[in-house]
Amino acid sequence: MELRQILFYFTLSVVFVLSKPTEKKDRVHHDPQLSDKVHDDNENFDYDHDAFLGAEEAKTFDQLTPEESKERLGMFFDKIDADKDGFVTDEELKAWIKKAQKKYIFENVDRQWHDFDINNDGVISWEEYRNVTYGTYLDDPDPDDGYNYKQMMSRDERRFKMADKDGDMIATKDEFTAFLHPEEYEYMKDIVVLETMEDIDKNGDGFIDLEEYIGDMYSHDGDPQEPEWVKTEREQFVEFRDKNRDGKMDKEETKDWILPSDYDHAEAEAKHLVYESDKDKDGKLTKEEIVDKYDLFVGSQATDFGEALVRHDEF
């Protein structure tokens, strides 16, 4: 399981705060609820498409025929080709993917902003967020859905305080963005790591051991035979995650796992797209090369996993 996939699932977990409070982080790599597609990066991005958008949302792309996909990808090419030289490089793809990421984040925050800014004063107080998110849940001391809402509210309050730079418990648009998308802000990285460790550390010793690490990704469900990818993850833990070889991951090791400083997944995906599509191996893509690989691109982040191709305003 590549680290890029870990980041996809981590991002998935922190951007949908409105639908559920921020307790649970979904890092499960092969949960059939995420996707029923076979995961093979060498072939396509269908798995990532479903996993990032959710299976239902991903069906939006099914509105397009292959011919429509190719036509719109050709139009898309002109936007990615920043210097208008008739070619798309991995740097242009990287820049476009990062732009798409930011656009998604800002649109997500804008969608939620008006739900929480109850008095329309242009900021969101902790009281406003708490009342909207937890008001009805806290009225029921014994909910039947299995969630501990008081604990979840406490975690949200801690994250809200971290995002609130001036300490007034009132979030500006930028602070609220940091609250919803902490992985995008350097000063929020510690809370990202802390929440991750709390979710995985089942025995509460402040570390993530091998079984906790595997248990967060995979449930045996009575099957004594582990899939090959689980065996690979066990090896990854021993050889790369647990750097000091003490049998567990501490805070710094966990940070290196989920937020590696030397890994840029936009760059990695851009290079992958070029490598897979570049027929003449000249290091850049023509419009024809991209269109020929339409099935690869419509499942990539360069087209917002196909979503951009069905939004006419992108063109």
Secondary structure, 3 states (H helix, E strand, C coil): CCHHHHHHHHHHHHCCCCCCCCCCCCCCCCCCCCCCCCCCCCCCCHHHHHHHHCHHHHHHHHHCCHHHHHHHHHHHHHHHCCCCCCCEEHHHHHHHHHHHHHHHHHHHHHHHHHHHCCCCCCCEEHHHHHHHHHHHHHCCCCCCCCCCHHHHHHHHHHHHHHHCCCCCCEECHHHHHHHHCHHHCHHHHHHHHHHHHHHHCCCCCCCEEHHHHHHHHCCCCCCCCCCHHHHHHHHHHHHHHCCCCCCEECHHHHHHHHCCCCCCHHHHHHHHHHHHHCCCCCCEECHHHHHHCHHHHCCCHHHCCCHHHHCHHHC
